[in-house]
Amino acid sequence: MGHIFIVTTGLTGILNASFEMARRLQLAGHKVTLGAPRPVGDRVAAEGLNFEEFPFINVDPAPPLPNTAGKLRRMWLRFVNQKQRRAAALESYRPYAFKEAVGRLNPDLILIDIELHEYIFAARGIDREFVLLSQWYSTWRRPGLPYLLTDSIPGRGEDGTPAAIDAHWETVKQQRTKMFRKMAARSFGTDRRSVLRELAKENAFPYEYIQENWWPGVFSYSGLPAISMTPFELEFPHDPRPALHYVGPMVHEGRVEQAAVSHGGEDIEELLAETKASGAKLILCTVSTMKAGDTSFLRRLFDAVTERPDWRLFVGLGGKLDPSTLGGIPFNVHTFSYVPQLRVLREADLSINHAGIHTIHECIHFGVPMLVYSGKESDQPGCAARVHHHGLGLMADKDLDDAGTIRRNIERVLTDESFKDKVLAMQLACRGYSDNGTLEKTVSTFLN
């Protein structure tokens, strides 16, 4: 048994996943500590786990310039002070608190979020055993595997041909190379990528492991061992990157969720009981990462369900959208600032979601088919495409579909039993990772 230090960004999705990871590792006899550059200690403490908080990482390490300086003056100041500014930017990125915590805790293994480049370089510099931790499907370029930020599906349409997939990777590479070079030139070496390269050099991090120009962030890594908290069964068919270990979704079913009251003043438990008693289909729509402009989609969604009294729509607005901007709310629609998602998914017949990876995994966990209206941010297009490809639901377009199309999509997923069957088959595959102790065995391999 060993002491495992799990270090993530602390953002909600991966934080919840790390809770489940910690639970499983503790049951296997390991000691677990969590760390993050965000003030989430109260949430971690509520789970009975130890926590190390690190300073927030500023994605722009460049020292500030006088607000009163004009554009040319600011450029001149960057030029004449470039050596001092690069030194100051590098100093701001040296993860002293992380190194101190590692020295004090003396963990046997560190699992480091692949977005936390500062900590990855530092762990190498102080010669500590570490493994990359990813919450995403493969971000690495492999033959026949589309770039994760696109909704291309292999074998489907012109975008799904091998030549088109390869050409898209090349386009992304050229675009990001051009972007990074421009940023480095304009900042005179104080942009995030340039500073991180200096930090890698300072920690004697082998540059051949750094794979540039891909998402997320400014670097990816080849060769280094990595753990993906996803099921390989939901990937597109491909030969995975060497040393990439799929350990399945980490759904923390026991997480504490706050009670919810709708904007109409109804208690969510009462609404769930009423829906069940009526025999109506329960549809959960979560739009936590959608932009304010997506009120148009919600209005169309409301229009789609208003003609179906046998449907009940629960909508979580993520605390970002004001329900008063949505116009009249139909009788069979209930809006909430926040929805206890796991609680509602236990009862739901359908999830309408924005293709957030953790929401998708939670739908699979509870056997709920999906209608995916991607938020079109980050990996959401790629996640939506995987759901569609494997028949766990439909991928649709929030910017194009009118109320009639949305209604037909909902009806299709609710009535076509093949969607439910395939979700349940995927649920069984995901449970296999937990039942077989895949995470625990993988971690033990690194400890040994």
Residue pairs with C-beta under 8 A, 6 or more apart in sequence:
1 28
1 29
1 30
1 31
2 30
2 31
2 107
2 108
2 109
2 447
3 30
3 31
3 32
3 33
3 105
3 106
3 107
3 108
3 109
4 22
4 25
4 30
4 31
4 32
4 33
4 107
4 108
4 109
4 110
4 111
4 443
5 32
5 33
5 35
5 52
5 101
5 102
5 105
5 107
5 109
5 110
5 111
6 18
6 21
6 22
6 32
6 33
6 34
6 35
6 110
6 111
6 133
7 34
7 35
7 36
7 98
7 110
7 111
7 112
7 113
7 116
7 119
7 133
8 14
8 15
8 18
8 34
8 35
8 36
8 113
8 116
8 133
9 36
9 37
9 38
9 113
9 115
9 116
10 36
10 37
10 38
10 40
11 38
13 135
13 356
13 357
13 358
14 113
14 135
14 229
14 358
15 36
15 40
15 43
15 44
16 250
16 252
16 255
16 358
17 135
17 229
17 249
17 250
17 251
17 252
17 358
18 34
18 250
19 44
19 47
19 49
19 250
19 252
19 255
20 250
20 251
20 252
20 253
21 111
21 229
21 250
21 439
22 32
22 34
22 47
22 49
23 47
23 252
23 254
24 250
24 434
24 437
24 439
24 440
25 32
25 439
25 440
25 443
26 32
28 437
28 440
28 443
28 444
30 443
32 49
32 50
33 49
33 50
33 51
33 52
33 105
33 107
34 44
34 49
34 50
34 51
34 52
35 51
35 52
35 53
35 54
35 98
35 101
36 51
36 53
36 54
37 53
37 54
37 55
37 56
37 57
37 116
38 53
38 56
39 53
40 51
40 53
41 51
41 53
44 50
44 51
45 51
46 256
47 255
52 97
52 101
52 105
54 95
54 97
54 98
54 101
55 97
57 93
57 116
57 118
58 92
59 192
60 191
60 192
61 89
61 90
61 92
61 93
61 190
61 191
61 192
61 195
62 85
62 89
62 187
62 190
62 191
63 85
63 88
63 89
63 190
65 74
65 77
65 78
66 74
66 77
69 77
78 85
78 186
78 187
78 188
78 190
79 188
82 188
82 189
82 190
85 188
85 190
86 188
86 189
86 190
86 194
86 195
86 198
89 190
89 195
90 195
90 198
90 199
90 202
93 118
93 195
93 196
93 199
94 118
94 122
94 199
95 118
95 119
95 122
98 118
98 119
98 122
99 122
99 126
102 110
102 122
102 123
102 126
102 128
103 126
107 128
108 129
108 447
109 129
109 130
109 131
109 443
109 446
109 447
110 119
110 123
110 128
110 129
110 130
110 131
111 130
111 131
111 132
111 133
111 227
112 119
112 120
112 123
112 130
112 131
112 132
112 133
113 119
113 133
113 134
113 135
114 120
114 132
114 133
114 134
114 139
114 216
114 220
114 221
114 226
115 216
115 217
117 196
117 199
117 200
117 217
117 218
117 219
118 196
118 199
120 130
120 132
120 205
120 221
121 196
121 199
121 200
121 202
121 203
121 205
122 203
123 130
124 130
124 203
124 204
124 205
125 202
125 203
125 204
125 205
129 446
131 224
131 225
131 226
131 227
131 446
132 221
132 224
132 225
132 226
132 227
133 226
133 227
133 229
134 226
134 227
134 228
134 229
134 230
135 228
135 229
135 230
135 357
135 358
136 148
136 216
136 228
136 230
136 357
136 379
137 148
137 228
137 230
137 234
137 235
137 357
137 379
137 382
137 383
137 386
138 145
138 148
138 228
138 235
138 238
138 240
138 241
138 244
139 148
139 214
139 215
139 216
139 220
140 211
140 214
140 220
140 222
140 241
140 244
141 147
141 169
141 214
142 238
142 239
142 240
142 241
143 162
143 166
143 238
143 239
144 154
144 162
144 165
144 236
144 237
144 238
145 154
145 165
145 235
145 236
145 238
146 152
146 153
146 154
146 159
146 160
146 165
146 168
146 236
146 382
146 385
147 165
147 168
147 169
147 172
147 215
147 382
148 215
148 379
148 382
149 172
149 215
149 378
149 379
149 381
149 382
150 159
150 168
150 381
150 382
150 385
151 374
151 381
151 382
151 384
151 385
151 395
152 159
152 160
152 164
152 165
152 168
152 385
153 159
153 160
153 236
153 385
153 388
153 389
154 160
154 162
154 165
154 236
154 237
154 389
155 161
156 389
158 164
159 165
159 168
172 213
172 214
173 213
173 214
176 212
176 213
176 214
177 212
177 213
180 191
180 193
180 212
180 213
180 218
183 191
183 193
183 194
184 191
184 193
184 194
187 194
189 195
192 218
193 218
193 219
196 218
196 219
200 207
200 210
201 207
208 222
208 223
209 221
209 222
209 223
209 224
210 219
210 220
210 221
210 222
211 219
211 220
211 221
211 222
212 218
212 219
212 220
214 220
215 378
215 379
216 378
222 241
223 242
223 243
224 243
225 243
225 244
225 245
225 446
226 241
226 243
226 244
226 245
227 245
227 247
227 439
227 442
228 244
228 245
228 246
228 247
229 247
229 248
229 249
229 250
230 246
230 248
230 249
230 357
230 361
231 246
231 248
231 249
231 426
231 429
231 430
231 433
232 240
232 246
233 390
233 426
233 429
233 430
234 364
234 386
234 387
234 390
234 392
234 426
235 246
235 386
236 386
236 389
240 246
245 442
246 433
246 438
247 433
247 438
247 439
247 442
248 430
248 432
248 433
248 434
248 438
248 439
249 361
249 364
249 365
249 430
249 433
250 361
250 439
251 358
251 361
251 362
251 365
253 342
253 365
255 342
257 340
257 341
257 342
257 343
258 338
258 340
259 267
259 268
259 269
259 340
260 267
260 268
260 336
260 337
260 338
260 339
260 340
261 267
261 268
261 336
262 268
262 271
262 334
262 335
262 336
263 323
263 329
263 334
263 335
263 336
263 337
264 329
264 334
264 335
266 334
268 314
268 336
268 339
268 340
268 343
268 344
271 312
271 314
271 334
272 282
272 343
272 344
272 347
275 282
275 312
275 347
276 282
276 347
278 312
279 310
280 309
280 310
280 311
280 312
280 332
281 310
281 311
281 312
281 349
281 350
281 414
282 312
282 314
282 344
282 347
282 348
282 349
282 350
283 305
283 311
283 312
283 313
283 314
283 348
283 349
283 350
283 351
283 352
283 410
284 314
284 316
284 339
284 341
284 344
284 345
284 348
284 350
284 351
284 352
284 368
285 298
285 301
285 313
285 314
285 315
285 316
285 351
285 352
285 353
286 315
286 316
286 318
286 339
286 341
286 351
286 352
286 353
286 354
286 356
286 359
287 294
287 297
287 298
287 315
287 316
287 317
287 318
287 321
287 353
287 354
287 375
288 316
288 317
288 318
288 319
288 320
288 354
288 356
289 318
289 354
289 356
289 375
289 377
289 380
290 297
290 318
290 320
290 321
290 354
290 375
290 398
291 375
292 320
292 321
294 321
294 375
294 398
295 321
295 325
295 326
297 373
297 398
297 399
298 315
298 321
298 326
299 326
299 327
300 401
300 402
300 403
300 406
301 313
301 315
301 352
301 403
301 406
302 313
302 326
302 327
302 329
302 330
302 333
303 403
304 403
304 404
304 406
304 407
304 410
305 311
305 313
305 330
305 332
305 333
305 407
305 410
306 330
306 332
306 333
307 407
308 332
308 407
309 331
309 332
311 332
311 410
312 332
312 334
313 332
313 333
313 334
314 334
314 336
314 339
314 344
315 333
315 334
315 335
315 336
315 339
316 336
316 337
316 338
316 339
316 341
317 323
317 335
317 336
317 337
317 338
318 337
318 338
319 337
319 338
323 329
323 335
326 335
329 335
341 359
341 362
342 362
342 366
345 351
345 362
345 363
345 365
345 366
345 368
346 366
348 366
348 368
349 368
349 369
349 414
350 368
350 369
350 370
350 371
350 410
350 413
350 414
351 359
351 363
351 368
351 369
351 370
351 371
351 393
352 370
352 371
352 372
352 373
352 410
353 359
353 360
353 363
353 370
353 371
353 372
353 373
354 372
354 373
354 374
354 375
354 380
355 372
355 373
355 374
355 375
355 380
355 381
355 383
355 384
355 387
356 375
356 380
356 383
357 379
357 383
360 370
360 372
360 383
360 387
361 430
363 369
363 370
363 392
363 423
364 392
364 423
364 426
364 427
364 430
365 427
365 430
366 427
367 420
367 423
367 424
367 427
368 423
369 392
369 393
369 413
369 414
369 419
369 420
369 423
370 387
370 392
370 393
370 394
370 413
370 423
371 393
371 394
371 396
371 409
371 410
371 413
372 383
372 384
372 387
372 388
372 393
372 394
372 395
372 396
373 396
373 397
373 398
373 401
374 380
374 381
374 383
374 384
374 395
374 397
374 398
375 398
376 398
384 395
385 395
387 393
387 395
388 394
388 395
390 422
390 426
391 418
391 419
391 422
392 419
392 422
392 423
392 426
393 413
393 419
393 423
394 409
394 412
394 413
394 419
396 405
396 406
396 409
401 409
413 419
432 438
433 439
